[in-house]
Amino acid sequence: MLMEMLFRSFADCEVLTFTSAVQALTSLVTQDFEVAIVDYMMPEMDGVSFVKQLRMQERHADKPIVMVTADKETDVRLAALDAGAVDFLQKPIEPIEFRVRMKNLLRLSEAQRKLSDRAAWLNAEVEKATRTLRQREEEIIRRLSRAAGYKDMETALHTIRMARYC
């Protein structure tokens, strides 16, 4: 396959190819990818339907998808963009244009992944800091309760009862 050979010529990654759109959708439920290249004309479904179904999988909602088509109709392009394609390649494929566009999309995909990883790390750090603050607040309340209890026993018992109610 031409695109597979072109991709391997500049990218050090695994290239997955499918001859069946249904098989691809089934496989991609568990497989991950950086960039998807989808032909508009496929035997089981057209490329627009494929992109729509692929976008329904949460793990692939933001992945770059390129539509390859010989069709020059604006309607096809608009439908593909509406479905979630981010770029188009016109047949016959120009190798230099293919390489440049794919390199750009791979960089975009890598940046999105790094941003997602960073967001997950920041979320974990916020949760950790929140737990620490909550523990400190509870310790402050316990110490203030003890201090109030030194005044008289009735105040201490009242504080304990109120803490249990809360």
Secondary structure, DSSP 8 states (H G I E B T S, - for coil): -HHHHHHHHH--S-----S-HHHHHHHTTT---S-EEEES--SSS-HHHHHHHHHHSGGGTTS-EEEEES---HHHHHHHHHHT--EEEESS--HHHHHHHHHHHHHHHHHHHHHHHHHHHHHHHHHHHHHHHHHHHHHHHHHHHHHHHTT-HHHHHHHHHHHHH-
